[in-house]
Amino acid sequence: MAGKVIIDKKKNDGLCDMMNRQGLVENDIYKLFISIIIAGINCFERYRQSIIRCIVKSSEPTEERKPKVIDHVIKNPEKLTELSSEEARLFLHELEQMKKENKENKKQIDETERRYKYDIRLLNMLATSGLKATSIAHEMRNDRNSIDENVEYIIKALKRYELWDVVYDEENRRYMHRDIPALLQKNRRINRKIITFMDVMLSDSEKEQFLLENMDVYNLLENIKSVWENDYSWINIQLHVEEGLEYRSAKDIFRVIFDNLILNSIQQNDAESILEIHIYAEKKGKYIYLVYSDKGKGLPSKYKFDPMRILEVHETSRTKGHGIGMWIVNNTIANTGGEIQKIEGLDGFKMEFMIGDKI
């Protein structure tokens, strides 16, 4: 790819020549200029790759593969000395083609290896963080009852020592940092979140989550729904799934996909007073066809006309976002032999996808 950028120095006086006239001074304006150019190239490259993927997917051989001379020679090496001049020419041509194909394959393998090395590093980092959190959750398991009941014990103790009426008096609750009943209620809410975190970390890492089995999809989604609705009272998840729908897969696949999708909806719509989420599922041959949607504000403006871009690693619109949630969703779906078919973000968020039976 080649091209040029023409700069009007009068309109862009912040871009200054170096003293030796061999480049531009690398100030903040220069860095912004480079960022704009790179963003433009990235958009072009994503668009180019989307066209190529469609071409590769739809292209099929138009004629039957003819037997090759090299195949006959491999089966019977003695025929090499009996080749006619035309067959010898074809044989050399086929060897040259194989050499080119091997070179191209090596290039693709190197690129795939480079990409997966990064994926593995990223997943190792996430797995390590998860293991550390799970270890802490295991250590805290013995304190679970204390965390859950301590606030009630404190209130009962204050009442027993006839101090509750004193701390509950309106005069003693004027300042937030001295309002003991309010502080206890705040602690109760925080403690419940800690218990929820412990339960999630310990249950999600159980071995049975990763086993291949005939699952009841409705029950699994119902369980995911109840966990999220208990933790976030302002979300309402509607399931459009036939009861008793069975599919052979592993629980962790569905949990990873829907936990990331629901979390993404919550983070994008945290200013909403109520968020409605819909999950539709039906079996289609060897796949499960699913539609996930929410009635929120939709995708940020930079993704609305290129929604598939949210699947790329580190793509995020939040200042402190990590940008790997939707990348994990896409990888998980692709690893089952399925694919994300459509993403829409103009009127709420909607994603259509297929989950396959590969584990």
N, C-alpha and C positions, 0 to 999 in steps of 0.2 A: 504494500500500500504506500502510495506517495502522494504528496500534495504540498501546498504552500499557504502561508497566512500573510496577508498584506496588512501592514499596520500604518495607520495615518498618525504621524507623530504630533500633529497639531491637536488632534482630538484625544490622543493618548499620551499626553506629555509626562505621565508618571512612568512610562517605559523609557528608560534612559540608556544610551549607548555606554559601553565601557570605554575607558580612556584609549585603549588600543583598537577600538572599533571592531573587535572580534566577537562581540556578543552583547547581551543586555545585562544591566546591573540587577542582581538577584534580590530586589527589595520585595516588600509585601505585595505591591501591585503586580510585579513580575510573577510571583507565586500564584496569585489569583488568576492571572492570564493563562498560566500553564494548566491550572486546575480546570479552567473552562475548556481548553483545547482537549485535554484528556477525557473530560466528561462527554464531549461531542464524539470523540473517537470510540469511546465505550458504547454509546448509544448506537452508533453506526455498526459496530461489531456485533452487538446483540441482535440487531435487525438482520444482519447478513447471516448469522448463524441460524436464526429462526427459519429463514428461507431455505438454507441448505438442509436443515433437519427435515423439513417438509418434503424436499426433493428426494432425499435418501429414503425416507419412509415410504413414499408413493412409487418410487422407481422399481420396476420389476423387469427381469430379463425378457426381451421380446422374442428371442429365438432359443431353441434348445442348444445346450452345450455340446459342441462337437467333440468327439474323442481326440485327445491330443497324442502326438507322436511320442512325447516324453513318457506318457502313461504306458504305452506298449513296451518301450525300452526298459522301464522300471520293472514291469512284469517279467520280461524276458531280455536280459542284457545282451544276449548273443545277437539280437536283431540289429544292434547298433552298427555292425559291420555290413548289414544287408540293406541299409537305407539308400533310397534313390537320392539324386541330387536335390529334388524338390523337398523330399522328406527331411534331408539333412539341413536344408535351409530353414524349414519350419521348426526343426528340433533346436537349432541355434537361436531362432527368434523366441521360442518358448522359454529357453534358458534365460535369455535376456529379460523377458517379461517377468519371470520368477524372481530374478535379481532385483528388478525395480520394485516388485510387490513386497519383497522381503525388506527392502530399504524403507519403503513407505510404512510397512507394518511396524518396523522397529521405531520409526518416528512416532507413530501413534501409541505404541507401548510405552515409550519414554515419556510422552505427554501425559498418558493415563497414570503412569507410575508417579510422576511429579505431582499430579493433582491429588492422587490418593494418599501420598505421603503427607500432604498438608491436612487432608481430611482425617487421617489417623492421628496426627498430632493434636488436632482440635478435639477429636473424640476422646483421646487419652486424657486431655486436660479436663474435659467435662466429667469423664468417668472418675478421675481422681478426686475432683471436687465432690462428686456424689458419694464416693467411698468415705471421705472425711466426714461428710454430713451424716451418713448412715452410722459411722462409728460413734459420733457424738450422740445420735438418737438412741443407740444401744446403751450407752453409758447412762443416759437420762431415764431409761425405761423404769429403773427402780424408784426414781423420784416422781413418777407419773401421778400417783395418788396424792402426794403432797402438793404438787403443782395444781392439781384439780381442786383440792379441798381446802387449801390454806386460807383463802379469803373467808370462807364460811366459818372456819375455826376462830379466826381473828374477831369476826363480828360477834360470835357467841361468847368469846372471852371478854370483850368489851361490855357486853350486856350483863354478864355474870358479875363483873366487878363494878356494875352500875356506872359505867363511863360512856355508854352508848348515847344516852340522852344529852350528855355534855358535848360530845363530838358532833352530834346531829343538830345541835342548836344552830339556828340561822346565823347568829352573830359569829360563831366559830367557823362558818362555811363561806364567809365573804370573799376570802382570797383562795384562788385555785390551789396554791401549794400548801394550804392549810385545811382544805376541804377533805377530811379523812374518808367519809363515805364515797365521795366521787373518785378519790384516788384508789380506793379498794375496788370499785366497779371497773375502773380502767385496768387495774391489775388482773381482774377476772377475765376481761376480754383478751388481754395479752396472753394470759396463761392458756386460754382455750386455743389461741392460734399456735402456741408452742406445742400443745398436745396434738393438734391437727398435723403440724409439721412432723412430729415424731411418728405418728401413725402412718402418714403417707410415705415417709422415708423407709420405714420398716416393712410396710406391705408391698411397695413397688419393687423392692430388691429381693423379694422372696423368689426362690427357684421356680416355683410353679407358674409364675407369670410368663416364663420363657418357653414353656413346654408346648409342643404341637398337640392340639386336641380339637374335638368337635365342640365348638363353643355355641352358647346361646347368645347371639348378638344383641337381642333385645335386653336380656338381663345385664349383660356387660355394660351397655350404654346407659341403662337405668342406674346402675351403680355409679358410673362416672358422673351422671347428672346429679344424683343425690349428694355426692361428696362436694361438688362445686357449689351447689345451691345452699348447702349447710355453711360453707365458708364465706359465701358472698350472697347476702340476703337480697340484693338488688338485681340479681340475674334470674331469668326465667327460661329454662331450657325445655323446649317442646320436642318430643320424639315422634317421628312418623315412621315407625318400624313395626312390622308384623310380629306379634308375639310368637315365640317358638322358632324364629328364624335361626337356622343353624349354619355354621360355616367352619371349615377346618383351618385353623390358624392358631396364633398365640396371643394371649391377652396383652402382652407388652406392646405389640404393634398398634393395637387400637388405642391403648392408653397414651402412648407417645404421641400419636397423631392428634387425638382429640384434646388431650391436656394442653398441647401447644396451641391448637386452634382457639380453644376457649380462653387460655391465658392471653393470647394475642388480642382477642375481642375485648377482654376486660381492660387491658392496658391502653388500647386505642380509644376506649369509651369510658374512661374512669370519671369523667365529669357528668355522666348521665345518671339520672335518678333511678331508672329502670332499663335493663337491657334484655331484649328478647332474642333468644337463639333457637334456631330450628335445625334438627338433624334428620335427614331422610335416608333410608337404606333399603335396598332390595337386592336379591341375588340374581345375577345374570350370567348363566353358564358357570364357568370356573372362577368368576370374579364376584366381588361385592361392589355394587354401584352405590356411591354415597354423595349426598349434597349437604354441605354445611353452610349455613347463612346466619347473619345477625342483622338486626334492624338498627344498627348504629350509624355513625357518620360516614362510614366507608373508608376507602384508602386515602392516604395523604395525596395531595395534588400531584406530586412528582411521580406517583405510581399509577394514577388513574388511566392513563392512555398507554401504559406499558406494565400491566399488572403482574405478568410472569416474572418481572424483575425482582419481586419480593422473595423469590425462591433462591436467589444468589446469596452466598455466605457473606455475612457482615452487612447486609442491606438493612438499614433501619432509619426511621424518621425521628426516633426519640434521642435526646441528647446523650443519655447514659444507657441506651439500648445496646445489646450485644449483636443483634442481627443474625442469630443462628437458629431461632425457633422455626421459621418457615423452611429454612435450609434442611433442618432435621426432618421436618414433615415430608418434604420432597424426597430426601434420601430413603426414608423409611418406606414410603409408597413404592418408589422405584425398585427397591430391593425385594419387594414381594412379587415383582413382575407386573405391577400396576402402573398407572400414570395419572398425573393431574391433567384433566382435559380442558378446564376453563376456570378462569378467575375473573370476577367482576367486582368493582369497587366504587361505582358511581352512586348507587342507591343502597347503602349498607354494604356489607361484605358477603360475597358468595363464592364458594369453591366446589366444583364438581370433580370427582376423582374415582378411580377404580382401585381396589385392593386385590392383589392376586394371592395365589396359594403357596408361593415360594417362601421358605423360611431360611 
